[in-house]
Amino acid sequence: MAKRRLSEQQKNRIQAAQLEVSASAEHRHGTVVSHQGGRILVEFESGVSVDCKIKSNLGAIVCGDRVAIETTANREHRVIAILPRDNLLQRIDGFGQVRAVAANINRLFVCLAVSPEPNLFLLDQYLLSAEQQHIEACILLNKIDLLSSADDPFKLQSIYQPLDYKLLFTSVKTGRGMEDFTALLPGQISVLSGVSGVGKSSLTKWLSPDVEIKIASISETNDEGRHTTRASRLYHLPRGGDLIDTPGIRGFNPFVDQDRPLANGFREISRTAVNCRFHNCLHLNEPKCAVTEAVESGQIAKSRYLNYVKMQSQSRAG
């Protein structure tokens, strides 16, 4: 049976009730560190973790969520409220439904690989989602040991470094770039995201060798590994910081907040748009558009602009 959709009024009422519960001293607070199906594992500040049931009508709970828990008379634990979130990374699935990925994160590592070849449209979708949620995004190109030279064949540096995105080039096999990656993690709650086969599980295993992660075999014909992460999990890293590993996402359509225009999620377009003739310019076919002029002059990468246009088209199509 399909779940009944809640009205905005019902959602607001539930949220108000959760806030009231979260303020109560009678309930313990913890962080969701694992979520698989109906199983929620919540960790307290003491380091103790407990399995929890979930109160109905709470909405989606994801790794990184801070929650309020009550203990029943028979010593069972139940999540009764989601505490206010700093941010929520979301996607739209193949059925057009909004799905939460992770909450309260500081940094999103968008993981690419030399093979399978990076999909820059997918990359820009991740970056847009991070911008809308005020999450710092870093671009990580893995498996660089497969490169025949030190060149950047995908032009990541020329396109994204001028936009002040942090770029990392790594190889778990040789260790190259891994210290730079590790140095960004202490004191942060980070997320590894990317399609199957880019090596997220291998990266996690390198960062935390004691973690039990099954790494799938690689096809000799296409160098792709089957994704092996079945559940979202928050790991405490030996050198500090926490890492959320999420299941592979082959198509990541960002949840677009209509109150936050798409252009605001593209740093170079947002900066340039202030010079457009019309304040509501969509940067498509409008006259005196500073953005399209910047694309023509080479100040804005054409690939980024075409991805923006494609996302606009998808958004307008509903």
N, C-alpha and C positions, 0 to 999 in steps of 0.2 A: 504494500500500500504506500502510495506517495505521501510524503510528509506535507502537512497542511502549512501553507505559507502564512506568516504572521503579517498583520497590518503594521503600518508605521506606529500607530497609537499603541498597539500591543507590544511592539519592540521597545518603545520608549518606557512603557510601564514596567516591563521586565528589567530594563537597564536601571531604572530608578530603584527597583527592589534589590537588584544586585549591589548597587552602591550602598544602600542602607545595610545590607548584610555584611559587606566588606569592611564597614566601619565598626562592626561589633567586635568586642574583645573576646567573645565566646568562641570564635572560630580561628583556626590556625591558617596561616597563609603559606603557600609554597609555589614552586615553579614546575610546570609540566615539562618533564624531561624525556618522555616517550609516549607515543600515541600510535596504536595499531588496532584498527577496527574499534571495538568498544572498550579496549584496554587503555587506561590512562595511568601513567606512573608519575607521581608528584613527589618532588624533593623539598624538604624543609631546609632552613638555613643551617641546621645542625648536621646536614649531610644524610640524614635518614630519609629513605624513600618508602612510599606506601602505594599500593594499588588502590585505585578509587573507582567507584561508580560515578555516574553523572546525573545530576538532577535534570529533569526534562525541561525543554524550552530554554536552555542556556545558549543555544546556538553552537556554532563550530568552535571547538577547543583545539588549539595547536601547540606544538612545542614552543617554549618561550613564554607562554601565557602564565601570568601570575593569578593564582586562584585562591578562593577561600574554601576551606574544608571543614565539614562537621564529622564527628564520630558518633555512630548510632549506638543504641543500647547493646547490640550484639557485637560491638567492636568493629563494625564495618566503616569504611571511610567513603565519604561522598562529596564530590565537588558541588557546591551550591551557588557559587558566584565566580564570574570572571572579573578580576580587578581591571581598572581602566588601563588601556593599552597606550604605549607610546607610539606604536605604529603596527600595521598589519599588512604583510605581504600577501597579495591575493592574485589569483589567475581566473580566467574563464575557461571552463572545460569544453570538451567537444560537443556538449549538449547545450551550451550557452549559459550554464550555471556558474555562479561565482563560488570559487573554492578558496578557502584560506590555506596558506602555506606555512607561515611562521609569524610569531609576534614578538614585539619588544626587542628587535635586533638593531645592532649598531652598524653592521657592515655586511654587504652582499657581495660575495665573490661570484662573478659570472664566469663559469669555467668553460673554456673552449679547448680544442686540441688540434694539433697539426693534422691528425686523422682520427675521426671524420672531420672533413674540412669545415671550418667555422661558417655558421649561418649568421651573417651580419644583421639581417632583419630580426632574427630571434634575439641577438645581442641587444639591439636597440629597443626591443620590447622590454627586456629585463631592465635596461637603464631607465626607461620611461617609468616603469613601475617603482623603481627605487627613488627616482626624483619626486614622484607624487607623494611618496610616504616619508620623504626626508630621511632616507637611508643612504649612507655613503656606499657607493658602488666601486668595486675594483674589477678589472678585467684580467683574467688569468689564462694564459695560453699554455697548456700542458703538452707533454710528449715532444718537447723541442729536440730531443735526441733523434727524432725522425727527420729533422731538417738536414739537407745536404750542405747547407752553409749557414752563416750567421745572419743572413738577410731576413727581412720581415715580409714574407710572400703575401700576407693578407692585408698589408698596409695598415695594421692596427695602430702603429706609432704615429704615422702621419695623419690619421683621421682622429684618433681619440686623445693623444697626449696634448694637443692644443686646447682641448676642452677641459683639461685638468683632471682627467680620469687617471687613476693609478693603474699602470700596466705591469704585470708580472709575467715572466717567461720561465717556465719550470719543467723539470724532468724528474720524476720520482726515481727513474732508473739510474740516472747519473748523479742526482742530488743537486743539479744546477738550479739556482734560483730559489731553492727551498728555504734557505736561511732568511732571505728577504721576505718570503711568504710568512714564515713563522714569526718574524719580528712585528708583524701587523696584528697579531692575535691577542696578546695579553691585555686584560682589562676590557675585552670586547665580547659581545655575543655576535657571532658571525654565522652566515649561512653559505653553504656551497650549493649552487644551483647550476643546472646545465643538462643537456641531453644525455642519453645513455652513451657510454663508450668514451667519454672524455676523461675518465679516471678519477671521479670524485671519491669513490671508495678507496682507491689506492692512495690518494692524497690524505684522506682521513686516517688510514692505517699508518702512513708515514708520520703524521703528527702525533698519533697516539697508538703506539705499537701493541699495547695490551688490549685494545678494543677488538672484540670478536666481530670481524667483518669478512663475509665470504666474497671473494673477488672472482668474477666469472672469467672463463677462458676467452681468448680473443680469436676471432675468425682470421685465418691466414689470408683470406681473400680481400677483406676490407678493413682489417685492423679495428673492428668495432667489438666492444664487449657488451654482453647483455647486462642491463642494469640489475644490480643485486640488492639494492636497498629496498626492503619491503615495508619498513616503518620509518616514520620520522623519529629522529633521536637526537637529544642534546648530550654532547660529550664534554666532560671537563678535561682540558688539555694539560699535559704534564708541565708545560712551561707557562701556564696561565692563560686565561680566557676560556670561553665556551664555544663550541662549534655545533651547529644544527645541520645534520645531513638529511636531505629530503629526497623522496623518490624522484626518478628521472622524469622530466617533462618534455615530451617530444614537440608539443606545440604550446607555446606560452602566450596566450592572448591576455594582455594586461586588463585588469578591471579599471575602466576609465571613469573617473569622477567628472560628471558634466560641469561641476563648478570649478574644475581645474582644467582649462583648455589643454589639448595635447601639446600645443607649442611650448607650454611652460615646462614640459618634460624633456625638451631638447634645449640644452644650454645655449648653443649658438643661435638658435632660432629665437629663443626668448630674449636674448640680449639685443638682437638685431631688430626685432619686431617693434621696438619703441620708435623707430624711424619710419614706420609705415604710414601712409597717408590716412588710412582709416583705423580707428582704434579696435574695431572688431574684425580686422583683416584675418582671413584664414590662411593666407600665403599660398593660394592656389592660382587663381586667375585674376585677382584684383589688380586694378591699376595702381601705379606708384607703390608697389610692394617692395620694401627694402630687403626682404628675405629672398625673393626670387632674383632680385638684382645681385645680391651677394652670392647666390648660387652661380649665376651667369659669370660673375667675375672671378670665381674660384675661392672666395672667402669662406664659403660654406661647402663642405664636401657633398658632391652630388649624390653619393650613395646614401648619406644620412637624410638628405632632403627627400629622395625618392621613397625611403622607408617611412618618413613622416607622412608623405602624400598617401601611401598605401594604408597606413593606420587611420588617417582621416577618412578614407573611403570606407574602411571596415566599420569605423565608428558611426558614420552617417547612415550606413546600411542597416544599423541596429544589431 
